[in-house]
Amino acid sequence: MLTFGRHVSKLSGYAPALPTPFTADGTIDFGAFERLCELQIAHGATALVVCGTTGEAPTLTAKEQRALIDATVRVARGRVPVIAGAGSNSTAHAIELARNAEAAGADAILSVVPYYNKPTQAGLCEHFRAVAAATGLPVILYDVPSRTACGLADETIGRLAELPQFIGLKDATGDLSRPLRLKGRLPAQFRLLSGDDATALAFIAQGGHGCISVTSNVMPSLCRVMFLACRNYQAATTQRLAAPIAQLTAVLFRETNPAPLKYALSLLGLMSATLRLPLVVPSDDVQAEIASVVTRLAVEYSDHMIGTISPPEHRGRSIAVA
C-alpha cells in the first residue's frame, strides 16, 4: 500500500531544495537547518526537499542523510510534505537511501537519474522500478542531464508513470517544450516540476505544476506570490515579480550550486557559507556580486526576504572542509 501523505500527490508551487548548513569543522549545523526549515514553512513553501543536489548529498553519509530527514520531518510536523533525496548511481545504494527515508518519515523520495554510469533507457527503467519496489513511498523522478551525463527520455517517463507510485518529475533540462509534450502521455495527477530556476516561470506557464527551487530559499514568499499570480493569469503582476527573482537567480548560479546560495544565506545570518570539498566558497568577485544583489533586494523586498543582512563584522569568512 502506498503511503501517500499530506497531499504530496498534488504538489504545486515553489518548494525549496534545502542546503545543508555546516559548522566550521564540517559537522552538520542542525540548529541552523531546523531554523531554515521553520522559516521556509512560515514564508509559504509548499514542501521541503532535503538531501538533494543543493544539500550536498554526495558528501553526506547515509547516517547524516537519515538525521537530516528526521530533523525535517520533526520541524514540518505534517504542515508540508517532506521530500527526501534518495538517489545514487548504484541501485543497491539508492534502495538503501529510499528505505532510510521511509523509516525517517519522509512523504516521498526524489530519485535522480544514475550519474556517471550512463545506463540505457532500459537500464533506467529497471533502476527506478527496483527503487520503487523497495519502498512504499511515492517517487518523484529527477532528470538533470547536466550533472548526470544521461537523461530520461519522454518514453521512459511515460512507461514509469504507468505505475501509480511514480507521481512526478523534477525536470532540470531547461526544455520548455517538455510539459506540453508530456501532458498528453501522463496521468492527469502526475506532477511536472521545474528543477531550473532560470526557466521555471516559463515551464509553469507551459503547464508545469511548480518548481523545486534554489532561489526560493532566499525569497520563498515572493516566489509563492509570483506563482499564484501566474496561475491566476495576472500577467502584469507576474512579470513585475519575476524581475527581482530573475536577478537573484542569476547571481545564485554564477558558480556551482550551492556555493553562491550558502554565501547569500550567510549574509542573511541564517548559516555559515561553509561547504564540503570538492566545493569551495565563491570567488571574491562573485561574493561581491551576491552581496550587492542580496543587499538591494533586502531593502526593496524586505517583507519577502527570509532573513536580514548581517553586519560585515559578524559574517566571518567560511571555508571548505573535507
N, C-alpha and C positions, 0 to 999 in steps of 0.2 A: 504493500500500500504506500502510495507517495505521500510524503509529509509536507504537502503544500501548506505554507504557513504565512500568516499575516499579509495576505494579498500579494505575495511575491509574484504570483502568476499574472497579475495585472499591473506590473511595474511600469511607471511612466515618470516623466520629468527628469530632473537632474539628481544624480547620486554621486557623491564624491568617491573617487579612488583614493583611499586614505594613505598618506605617507606613514612610515614607522619612525617615531622620534627615538633618537639615541642620546645617551649621555656622552660626556667627553671620552669615557673609556670604552664606548661601543656597546654598552648594555642597553636594553630597551627601556625607555623612559615611560613607564606605564601611567604615571600621573599626567604627563603632557598628552599622552594618547587618549586617555579617558576624557580629559577636558575638551580635546578637539572633537571627539565623538558627540559629547553633550552639546557643544556649540553648533555642530552641524545639524543636529536634530532641531534645536531651537530656531535655527535660521531657515528651516524648511526643506532639508534634504529628504528625499523620498526613500532612500535606502542608504546603508553604509556598506562599502565594498572594502574589504580588508585582505591583506596578503596577496596583492596583485603586483603588477609591474611597479606602480608608484610606491608600493610598500616595500620595495627592495626584496621581494620574496626569494630570489635566488640566493641571497646571502643569509637567510633565516634558516635555523634548524627546524625540524618537524616539531620539536618541543616548543620553540619560540612561536611558531605559527599557531599551534594549539592554544598557547597562552594569550595571544593577541585576539583570536576568535572568542575565547572565553570572556575576555575583557569587553569586547564589542557587544556581545550578547548581554552581558551584565549591565552595561550602560543603556543599551537600547530598550530593554525591558518590554519588548513587544510593540513599542511605539512605531518603529520602522523595521523592515526586514533587514537581516544581515546576510550579505553575500560574501562567501569566502573563496578566495583564490585557492585552487587545488590543482594546479597544472604542473606537468613535468614532461620531459621528453622520454621518460621511462614510464610505461603504462603501469607497472607494478608500484612505482612511487606515487604516481597520480592517484591510484586506488587507495594507497595508504593515507594520503592527504585528504581525500574525499571522506574516508571513514572517520578520520580525526575531526574534520569539520562537522560532520553529522553528530559525533559524540559531544562536541562542544556546544551544540545548539544552534548552528547556522540554519538559515532558512533555505538557502540554495548554494550551489557552488558555481564558480566561474572557471571553466576548463579551457585552457589555451591550447591552440594547435601545437603539437610537439615540435620543439625547435631543434635545430642543428641536424637531426636525423634525415630530414626531407623525405618523409614517407609518401607513398602514393595515396590517391584518394581512397582506394580500398583499405589501405592501412589506417587512414584516419578514421574511417567508419568503424573498423574493428576496435581501434583505441577508444573512441568515445563510447561505443556500446559497452565495452568492458568496464569502463569507469562507471557508467550509469547503472550497470547490473550490480555493482558492488555497494551501492548506497540507495537509500530511499529518498534522497534529496532531489529536487529539481535541478537541472543542469542548464546553465547558460554557456553557450559556445563562445569562444573568444578568437577572432580572426585578426591577427596583426602581422601580416607578412613582412613588414619592415624589420621586425625583430626575429621572426621565426624562420625566414627564408623559405617558407612554404605556406600556401594559402588554402582556404576551404573553397571548393567550387560550389556554385549555386546548387548543382545537382546533389552534391553531398549533403548540404544543409537540408535540402528537401527530403532526402532519404532519412536522415536522422530525425527530422521533425515529425515523421510518421509515428514515432514513439512519443507518447504524451509526456514522458519525463524530460524531454528536451523542450524547454519553454521559451528560449530566446537566443539572440545572437548579439554579442558586442562586436561591432564592426569598426575596425580601425584601418580600413583600406583607403578611406578617402574617396571611394567610388560613390558618387551621389546618385547614380542611376540604380544602385542596388536595391533600395527599398521598393521602387516601382517594379523591378524585375522579380523580386522575391514574393511580393504580396500575393500574387495570383497562385503561387505553388505551395504556400504555407498555411497552416491552420489559422483561423481568424484571431485566436488568442495568442499566437506566437509573438513575442516581443522583439522588436528591432530597435536596438540601442546603439547610438554612435559611440565610438571609442576614440574619436578625433575631434578635440575641441574646436579646431580651426574651421571645420566644416559641419559641426553639429547642427547649427540652426538650419542650414540648407537640407541636411539629412532629415531633420524633423519635418520640415516643410514638404518633403517628398513622401511623407507617410511614416517616418520613424516615430517611435514612442517616447524617446528621451535620449539621455546621454549619461554614460559612466565617465565622469569628468575629472580632470586635473584642476582646471580653472575654478570650479565651484568650491574647492577647498578654501579659497580666499574670499570669494564673494557669493556664497550659496544663495542668499535671498535674492540678489539681483538676477542670478541665473534662473531662479524659480519664477520671478515676475516676468522675465523675458519669455520663458517657455509658455506661461499661461497666456500672455499677450499673443504669441504666435498661434496657440491653439484656438484663441477666440477671434482670430483674423483681424487683429488690431495692428495693421501693418506699420503705421507711423510710430506707435509705441515700441513695437518690436525692434525696428531699425534704430530708434534712439537708444535703447538699452543695449543693443548689440555692439555699438561702437566702443564703450569702455570695456566690455567683456573681450572684444577682439584685441584691444590694446594690451590688456592683461595677458591674454593667451599668447600673444606674440613674444612677450618677454619671458614667459614661463617655459617656452620651448626654444630659447636661444641656445641652450646647451642641453645635454641629455637629461631628461626627466628621471628622477625627481629633484635633481640638484637645485635648479632655479626655484622650484616650489618651496623646498625646505628653507632656502635662504629668504624668500618672501615671508614665510610664516615666522621665521626668526625675527624679522623686522617688526612683526606684529606682536611679538612677545609670547608666541604660542609654543615654540620648541626651538631646540638647537638646530643649526644648519648641518650638523654632523652627519656624514654618510659612511657606509662601509665600502671599503675598497672592493672592486676597482673604480667606483665612482668617487669623485672629488668635488669640492666646492667650486662654484662658478669662478671664472676669471675675474680679476678686478674690474675690467671694463663692463662685464655682464652684471656684476654685483651693483655697480653704479647705475646701470640702466634699470635694473629691477627696483632699486631704491627710489629712483626718480618717478617711475610709473606708480608704484605702490603708494608712495607718499602723496602724490597728486590725487589718486583715486580715493585715498583715505579721507581727504578733505572734501572732495566733490560728492562722494557717496558714503559718507560716514555711517549712515543708518544701515548700509548693506555690507560693510566690511566686518569680517569676523573677529578682528582684533584691533588694537590701537598701536600706532607707531611707537616703538620703544626709543628712548633717548640713545644716541650713538654710544655713550659711555657704558651703557648696560647691555649692548648687543654681544660684545665679545667676538672672537674670531674662531669659528669652528673648524674642525679638521676632519680628514677622512681617517677611518680606523680599519684595521684588518678584521 
